[in-house]
Amino acid sequence: MEIGILKIICASQGAVDTDFLECNLGSSVLEILSSSDKCLPCCPFRQPKVVARTKVRLCRTRDCPGSCQALHLCKNFLFSGSCQFNLNSRRGCVFSHELDSGHNEAILKEHELEHLSRTELCTLLLQSDNRLLPQLCHDYNTGDDVVFGGCKEGFACKRLHVCEKFLNTSCNCSRNHSFRTPQTSNLLQGVPHDLAFKSIYANIQALKYYDIQSNKAKSGNQQLQVNKGNTNRRRRGGRVKKPSFTTNGLEDNTDAECQQQNTKGLPIDKSEICMAFIKGDCKNLERCVRAHDRMPYRWEVKKSGQWFPLPNNEEIERDFCDPKMTYSSSPQVRFDTMTCGFHEARRISTCNSLLEPDFSLATEWLWYWEDERGKWNLYASPDGGHNPADVDSSVLERRFLSDANDVVNFNAHSQKYCLRFKDMLQTNITYGTKKAVRRRPRFVSAADVRDGTLRKPGEERGFAAIPNHWDKIQLPQTGYKRVPLVSSSDEYKEVEALFRKTMRGFDISKIERIQNKALWEVFQLQKAQMKNKNGGLPVLELKLFHGTDNQHVDTICHSNLDWRLCGSHGTAYGKGSYFAVDAQYSHHYTSDSDVRSMFVVRLLVGKYTTGSPEYRRPPSKDGGDINFYDSCVDNVHQPSIYVVFDKPQIYPEYLLQYRDNNFTSVLTSGISRSSGMNPYLASQASTPSHQPSVSFSKATASSTFSQPNQTKASEEKSCILS
């Protein structure tokens, strides 16, 4: 059966998805392949698949007497079934063109490859023998140069300048995504263009990754318990099987970095699972500070000061998600003490769903209370014959995240209750009866992860996807609330630091956080839509400045910025809302009063291009009516001004109010700026009501602006949000 599977894989461009084999050949196929040296489990860019490999090579010696263990076959004949040298040269090709010669048949039978066709054998050899094709240039993939990346050899390089990420997943970077450029075509001379280069090189990369991970597992000082058992069997002379596949392709599929060693030989403790890894786009790989696992949770036990994954991870999780369970069956993990035998146990998982509402595999926590019959009831659920509470799991979870020692008062019909998080007890205020409370996650199976049957981002879940650091008490269901920040808080200091990069000599009166649930939900929905349009890749989000007149502050806090409420004279980059990297620029669009107002906004910049005065929306990327840019800028290489045309791309996050002191003459007297950088026409006009879609204000009509630290990229001066 293994030979038949190998033939299927080679006929499918050298690799097939693990799920495909299991679905079409049954679950037993995974056990068969667990001991195979021809079909290897690989997970490049978190895509589980089986890749074919062989130890057979082509003989490189022209006059080999036949004593070698390599195939005597012309490389050109292997590629295409014919050879131009044999047809066009007088002397003919010196290499054999007989795949069924006695020598070749013996080699193929020895390695159980005699049933493969020439094209299938070609696929297998191309991804197994690194001498048949030029390798990829790693330096090209690490540098920043637009043409050559980090490669110093340029066109003289003997390795292919092709984006490595492009081989395995969708990629929109500036690197080369083609095998037909002058540089690649020169290196691939003589190789037929109809070969599936992308698949071949993707499989080569996957096999390299497999070897690296295998070597790490062998050489690590501390390994998983299964590897320790393998070591003991080696010492006893026993045979060690290769790591087996799992029936679902996800369970127990942790990568080797959960055992990553630091310089002192101790593994790095990672207490949260990386959501980007599950999605398949973690860019940090071994450097990631979060644990990598195919499941959104992992149960671990602590032995000798180190955490190791427990077996039957999904079964433990299933028991834990059932509120009536106090321990798992096998292995037995006690949930009240979080112990496994005499050892400490723990559960690590993805981020809380309240913090990452757009990710379907974020951990969603549910709250239950136990009634007099011992039945556990979900809060606010009408089931169970009880009056539903006026608080549900999302409300309790928000309060719990805000303060784990909080006391929540709520009603259920005519009865009043209080819930103490510290004791996890619910008390009837009138009668004093107490009920136990438990907080458990919603169960997610491996099949749910594999089949994508969970909720999709943006689906209604009964709560507002608000940031965790917002003040939940001061969160109106409609309208907004301006929450003053404490000057000693990290949040205050972050906003202050952004402001003072270009605004020294001013006194900050106060900084307020704008908590507007409706605007935030619209902003998050827009973010999710832009992310989907971007192929699932993160959208560039910045914190930028916007100056305004004091009289418009409340309108902006309530209804967001709208460029249509202002004039539109002299706009150089489009008729939209303008935002600046430097607070100094936005300062000139504030009201000429004792206390000035400036917003720090979250802006979904996305993909941008140079603006133009006639734009009422971003221009098309390809000249059509479907694919448009997300925003416009003054300079695509070093933007200092951003223009957006849709309100949902804006969230006015902070209101910063400040006043001039005695050291502002340098700003109010006018500052010079390099020619060509002024984004507005230098014509006399009335003062705009707020920064941007208007012509020069009186503060700038007679002078141009300077941009300090011109050599720095704008992203260094703004706050890039990941």
N, C-alpha and C positions, 0 to 999 in steps of 0.2 A: 504493500500500500504506500510505503514511503516513496518508492520510485514513481508511482503514479502521481503523488502529490507534487513531487519535484517537477514533473513534466508540466503539470498545471501551472505551477509558479513561473517556470521559465517561459511558458507560452503567454503569460500575463505580464510581460516586460520585467520579469525577474523578482516580483514581489506581489503579495496579495494581503489584504486586510485580514487580521486574525478572525474577526467576526464572520467574514466570508467563508473561511475554511470550516468554521464550527457549524455555521448554518447549513452548508451544502454537503459536508461530509460527516457531520455528527460530532458530538463532544469527544469521542474516543480519538479523533485525529490529533487533538492537542497532546494527549498522553503519548501517542506514537512519536510525535515530533520532539518531545521533551528530551530524548536521548539522541537526536539526529545531529550530525555534524554538517549536513547539507542544507538544512532549513532552520534558520536561526531567528529567534524572537528579537525584534528591534522595536524601538519606540522613538524614532526621530521626530522632534517637534511635537512630542506627546501624541503620536499617531501609531497605535500598536499595529504591527504588521509582521509578516514572515518573509524573510529575504533569503534567496537561494545563494549558495556559495560552494565552491569546489577547490580542491587542492591541485587539480590538474592545471598544467601550464603548457604553453607552446615552446617547443625547442628552439633556441636561438642560434644553434650551431649549424652552419651550412652543410658541412660534410660529416655530420654525426653518424657513427657506424650503427646506431640503433640500440645502444646499450643504456640510453637514458630512460627516465620514467615520464617523459613529456611527449606531447603529440607532435608528430612530424607533419605539419600542415602550414600552408601559405596563409599569412595573415589576411591578405586581400581576398583570397578564396573564402576564408572564414566569414569575412564581413558581408560579401555579396554573392558568393557562389561562382564567381568568375575572377579572372586575374588579367589586368591589362598588359602586364609584362609578358605573360605567356602567349598572349594573342599578337602583340605588336612588336615584340623584340625578336631578333634573329636567334639569339641564343636561348630564348625562353626563360621562364622563371626557374630559379634553382631550388625552390621549395616544392614540396609535394602538394598535389591537389586531390589526393585520394583519401577521403575521410574513412573509407572502409578497407584501407590497407591492413595487412596482418599486424603490423606494429601498432597502428592506431586502434584497431579493434581490441587488441589485448589491453591497452591502457584504459579504454572506455569501459570494458567489462570489469576490470579490476576496481574501478570507481563507480560501477553501476550506472553508467551514463550511456550505454549502448542504445537505449530506446529514444534518446533525444534526437530531434532533427538538427540539421545544420544551423538553422536560425535560432532554435532553442539553445543549442550549445554555444552559439555566438553570444547570446545574451548572458549566459552563465559565465563564460570566460571573460567577457568585457568587464563585469563588475567584480570578478575575483582576481584577475591578473592585472596589477597596477602598471605593468609595462606596456600594455596594449594601447592605452590612451593617455594623453597628457593630463596631469593633475590640475586641480584648481589652485589658484594663487591665494594663499591665506592673507598675504600682505595687502592685496587689493581690497579684501573685505574688511580690513581694520582701519584704513586711513580715511581722511576726510576730503582728499582731492577729488574733484568732480570727475576727472578722466581716469586717473590711475590709482585712486585710493591711496593706500600707503606703500604701493609698489614703487621702488626706486628704479627698476629696470625699464619701465614704460613699455613701449612696443617691442622691445628686445626680450621681454620676459618669455620664458619657455613654459609658463603655466597659464591656464585659461583665466581671463578676467571676467568671471561670471559671479553674480550674487549667490552666495551659499543659501541664504534664506529662501530665495526664489525657487530652489529645487524642491522644497517640501511643502511650501504654503504660499498663499497669496502675498504679494509684496509690492508696495508702491514706492520703494526707495529710488534714489537717483542712480544706483549702480546698474550694470548691464544685465539684462534678462533675456539675452538671445545668444545662440551658438553660431550666428551667421554674421557677426561683426568682422571687420578686417583682421583684428587681432586673433580671434578664435578660429576664423576660417583658415588663416595661415597655419595654425598649429594642427588643425584637423584635416590637412590636405591628404588625400588618398582614402579618407574615411567617408563612406557614403552618407549623404545628408539625410537620408530617410531613416537612419537609426534613431531610436528614441533616446537622444542624449540626456534630456532632462531626467527621465526615469533611471537611466543607467547611473548617472552621477549622483542622483538622490540615493540609490541603493548603495553605491560606494561609500557615501557619507554615513549611511545607516550602519554599515558593517564596521566602519572605523569607530563609530560611537559605541557599538557593541563590544569591540575589542578593548576600548578604553575603559568602559565600565567593568568588563570582566577582569582586566588587570588591576583596577582599583580594588575590586572585591578580594582578589588574591593577595595583594600586597598590604592591605590595611591592617593596622595593629589590632583594631577592634572590629569585629564583623557581627552580622546577625547570627542568632543561635543556630540556624540551619547551616551556616558556613562553619561554625565551630564543630558541629557534628560531622561535617564533611572532613574537617581536619583530623578528627579522631579516627575516622574510617580510613583515611590515607595512612595514618600511622600503623593501623592494624593490617594494612595491605589490601583493604577493600576497594572496590571500584566506586567512583563518585559519579553520580548522574548529574547532568547539566540542570540548571534551574528549570523547573517545569512550568508549562503554561497553566493558567487558571481557567476555569470553565467560563467565566464571564468576561475575561479580558481586562478587568479593571481591579477586582479584589486582589489584595496583596501585591499590587503593582507599584510599590514604592520604588523610587530610584535610589541609586547608591549614595546620593548625597545626604540621605538621612543618617548615614554613618560617616559623613565627611569629617576629616581630622583637621584640627588646628595644629599650630606649631608645637604644642606641648603633647600631642598625641591623644587629646581628648576630643570627642565629638562635640560639634556645636549644637547647643540646645535650641530647638526651634519649636515654639509653642503655638504656632498658627499655620494653617495650610494655605499655600499660595493659590489664589484663585486664578491667576494668570496661567499657572501650570496646567490646571484642569482644562482651561479654555484652549491651551496649546500655544500661547504666545508669551511665555515668560522669557524675557530677554536677559535675565541675570544668570540663569542656569546655575552652575556650581556656586556662584557668588550670592545667590538669593538668600535673604535672611529668613525666609519662611520655608516650611517643610514642603516637599514635593510628593504628592500622592494623587492617584487617579480618583480616589474617593474624597468627598468633602469632610470626612472625619477619619480619625485613626485612634485606636485604643492602644495604650502603651503600658509597659511595666518597667519599674526601675530596679535594676540589679547592678551592684558594684558601682553605684553612682552614675549609671548611664541608662538611658531610655531605649527600650527595644519594643518593636511592634508585637502585639499579642495575636495569636492565631484566631480564626473565626471572627474577624473584625466586624463583619456585617451582622452576625448573630448576636454579638454583644450589643451592638447599636440597636438592634430590633428590640431587645429586652429593655434597654435603657429608655427608649422612646415610649414604652408602655408605662404609664404612671403608677400602676399597681405593683410593678416589679421592683424589688429592693436589691436583687442580685441577678447576675446572668447565669446561665446553665453551665456552659463549658467553653472556655475556662471560667471559673466562678470569680466574678468581680463584684465586690460589695459596693453598691452605689452610695450607701450612707457614709461609709468610711473611706471610699475610693482606695480599696486595697484588693490585691490578688494574692491569696495566701498570706504570707508574712511580708509581702512586698507592696510598696506604694504603686498605685495605678493612676492613670489620668486619661482624659479624652482631649485631644486637640482637634480643632475643626477650622473651617473657613470663617471669615469675618461675619459678624452679626448682620442679619438681613436688614435691620434698621439703618445700618451704616452703609450698606451696599445694596440698595433696593433694586438696582438695575441688573444684578447678577442672580440668575436663577438658582445657583448652588450655594448662595450664602446661607448661613445657618439660621433657620427660623425657630424661635423659641415659643412654646405654648405653656399656658398656666392652667393648673388643675386644682380643684379642692375636693376633699373626701367627705361624703355625706354619712349619715348615721348607719347606712347599710353597707358601708365599706366600698361604695362605688365612687370612682373618680370622675368628676364632671369638669368639662371645659368651661372656663369663665365666659359669661354672656351667651352660652349655648342654651337654646330652648329645650333641648333633649334632657331626659332624666326626671321629668316631673317636678322640677324646681323652678321657681321664679328666676328668670335670668338677671344677672347683675348688670349694672349700668356701666361697667368697665370690662373690656375684653383683654385678650393676651397682648395686643399691641400697646394698649395704654399702660398696662402693668410693666411690660418690658421697657418701655420708654422711661418710666419712673425708676425702675430698677437700675437701668444704665446710668441715670442721672445721679442716683444716691442709693447704694445697696443697703443702707440702714434706714431708709425712709419708711414712713407709715402712711398707707393709702386708705382713705375713707371712701366708702361707696354704699350704694343702696341696691337692694333687690326687692322690688315691689315696696312694701311698707316697712321692711326691716332695714336697719342700719348696721353696717359692719366696718371693721377696721382690719387691715392686713399689715402685719409687721414682717418686713423682709428679713430682718435679723433672725427672727424665730421661725419664719415660714409658717405662721399661724394666722388663721382668720377668726376673729372674735365677734360674736353678736353683741352689740353695745347694750341692748336692752336686757337680754337674758344671761349674758356672760359665757355662753357656750363657745367652745373653741373647736376648730376644724383644721386638720393638717393641709398644707399647701405644697405643691410640687411644681417645679419648673423643668420641663423636659423638651428636647428638640423634636421637630417634625421628622418622621422617619423617611429616609431616602435610600432606596436600594440600588444595587449595582445596575440593575436593569433600567431603573429610572435615569441614571446618569448616561447609560449607553444609548437608550432610545430617545432621550430628550423629552420624557413625558411629564416633566415638572412644569410649573408655571413659567411663563415667558416673561422677560423683563417688561415692566410697564403694566402688567396685568393688575387689576384691582385686588388688593389684599386687605382692605378695610382700615388702612391707616395712611397718614401722610408720610412720605419719604423725607423726613426732615433730618438735618444734621444732628449728630449726637450732642454737640457742644451747645446747641441752642437751649435757652431757658424755657423748659416745657411749661412752666407756670405762666409765663408771659407770652403765650402763643394763642392769639384769637383765631377762631374758626374763619372769620372773614376780616378783611382789612389787614393792618400791620401793627407792629409794635417796635418802637425804637428802644433798644436795651443798652444802657450805658455800660462801657467796658471799664473794668478796674485797671488803673494805670500800671499796676504791678503784674498783671496777667500776661502770659505769653502771647495771647491773641492781640492785646493792645500793643505790645512791643513789636510784633510783626508788622502791623499796619503803620506804626510810627516809623519803623526803620525804612519802609518803602517810601514814605513821605519825605523823610529827611535826606534821602539820597541826593535830591536836587533842591531842597527847600530848607536850608539852614537859615536861621535868623527869624524864625516865626515861632510863636507860642501856640501849642495845641490846647484849645479850650476843652474839648471832649471828643471822644470817638464812640459812636453808637453802632451797634449791630442791628441791621434791618431784618426783622423776622416777619416775613410775608409768606404765609403758607401757599397761597394760590400762585404767586409769582414763582416760588421755588419749584412747585410741582410742574409748572409749564416749562421752566428752565431744564429740569431733569428729563422731561419727555423729549424736549428738543435735543438734548445731549444724546439720548438713546437713539433717536432717529438719525442723527448725524453719524453716530458710531456704526449703525447698521449700513448706512450709505457708504461708509468708509471700509466696508468689508470686515466689520467687527473689530477694527483697530481703534485704539484710543484717539480721541479728538483733541487737538491742541486747545487748551484752556488757559487763559492768562488773567492775572489781576492787574487792572489798568485804572487810570484816573479819568475823572470827568468833572470839570468845573461847572457850576451853575449859579444862578441868582437865588438868593435866599427865599424868594416868594414861591419858587417852584419845588422846593424840597419835599413838601408833603405830597404833592401830586406825583412826583417820581417814586416816593416810597410806596404809594398806594397803587399806582397804575403803570409804573416802569417808565423808562425814557422813550420818547416818541419824537423823532426828528420832524415829523409833520406839523408839530405844534409851534415850530420855530420858522424863521425865514430860511431861504435857501440861496442866498446870493454869494457868488464867489467861491463855491466849494470846488476844490481842486481834485478831489478823489471820489466824488459821487455824492448824491443827495441822501445821506444816511446819518446815523449817529456816530460822532467821532470820539475816539478815546486815545489817551496818550500814555506812553511808557513813562514819561517824566511828569511828576507832579508840578514842576516848574512851568511846563507848557499849559497845563489845565488851570493854573493859578490865574492866568490872564483872562479867563472866561468866568471868573467869579464876580460877584457884585462888589462894587466899590464902597464897602461899608466897613465898620469896625470889626465885625465878625464875618468871616467868609466861610462858604460851604463848598466842600468837594467830596464827591463820591469815589469810593474804591469799589469797582465793579468786577464781578466774574464775567468774563467774556469768552464765548465759544468762537474762537478765531477760525479753527479748522484749516482748510486749504485756502490760501489767499493769493492775490495777484495785484499788480499795480492798478490803482484807481484812475478814473477819468471823470471830468466835470459832468458829463451827460448821464452817468450811470444812476439809475433808480433801483437797481438790483445788481448783484455781482455778475460779471460777464460769463458766457459759456466757456467751458474748457475745450470743447471740440467744435464749436460753431453750430451745434445743434440746440434743441430746446429741452434737453433732459439733464445733462451734466453741467452744473454751474459751480463756480467757486463759492466759498462760504463768506468771504469778506474781501475787502480791498485795503491796500496799504500805500504808504508814500514811497517805500523802497523795499523791494522784495528781499534784498540781500541783508538789509539792516533796518527793519521797520521801526519807526518811532511814532507813527500815527496809524491807527486801525479804524476802519469804517465798516459798520454792519448796517443792514437794511431791515432786519427782522427783529422785533422786540423779544421773542422767545430766546434769542441768543444772549440776552443780557440779564444779569441779576444784580441789582444795586445792593451790594452786601454790607458796606459800611458807609456811614456818614461821618466825615471828618470836618470839624469846625475849628477854625484857627483865627488868629489875629496877627497883624503886623506888630513888630517891635521897632526899636530904634536902629536896627541893622538891615533894613530892607532896601536901602537906596540902590544897591547894586541891581536889584530886580526891577524897581519901579522906574529907574532912569533909562531903561532900554538896554538890551544885550544883543550883541552882534551874533550872527549865525552864518555858517558857510552858505554861499550862494546856491540857489537851486533847492534848498531844503524847506523853504517856507511853503506850507501846504495850502495857503489861502491867497487869493489875489489881493494885492496891496492897494485896495481902493477904500476911500472913506465910506464908512457905513455906521449904522446905529449899533449900539451895544447889543449882543445877542442875549436872549433870555437864559440859555445855557449853552455850554461849549459846543461848537462845531458847525452844524449845517448852516452856518451863516458866515457872512464876510467878517473882515477884521473888526475887532472891538476897539474902543478908544485906547485901550492899554497897548495896542500893537500897531495902530495905524501909522505911526511915524517911526517904527523901528522893526527890526526882524529879530527872530529868536535865536538863541544859542542852544546847542545841545551839549552839555558837558560830557566828558568821557566818550567823545565821539567814536573812539576806537573800539569801545566795548559793544558787544552785540546787545540788541534790545532785550533779548531774553534774559541777559544777566542782570538787567536793571528792573525787570518786571518779575512777577512771581509766576513761574510755570507750574500749573497744577497737574498732577499725575492722575 
